[in-house]
Amino acid sequence: SVLALNGKIRKVGEKMLASNGKKVDFASALHSCEEVGGTLAAPKNEEENKAVMDIVKQYNQYAYLGIRKRDTAGPFEYLKGMPLCYSNWHQNKPDGKGKEKCVEMYTDGTWNDKKCNMHRLTICEF
């Protein structure tokens, strides 16, 4: 039950997902989502993960998720500091030993820990 409007906007559960198709670093992606009243997409279940993956596949670009580490030793968490209730790590990930504090989604829907200064697709949730 995922609606695709021109493929750019998807509804999943109570969330709307949208991408502007731009590739930027984590801080810029988060800023552009917040500017329009949303935040970076952060899947909280398999259905939401698939909806984000559909956008990632459509653009054929990895995307940053709204999940990160606050400090080197701490766990990955949602941007508001809540612990993850769902994850879909790629095999043997996360492996950045705390140096990779952001999370990207691969085109197969799995996650990888990544440095925050790479240019990745922006996908916002509302």
Buried (B, 14 or more C-beta within 10 A) or exposed (E): EEEEEEEBBBBBEEBBBBBBEBBBBBEBBBEBBEEEEBBBBBBBEEBBBBBBBBBBBBBEBBBBBBBBBEEEEEEBBBBEEEEBEEBBBBEEBBEBEEEBBBBBBBBEBBBBBBEBEBBBBBBBBB
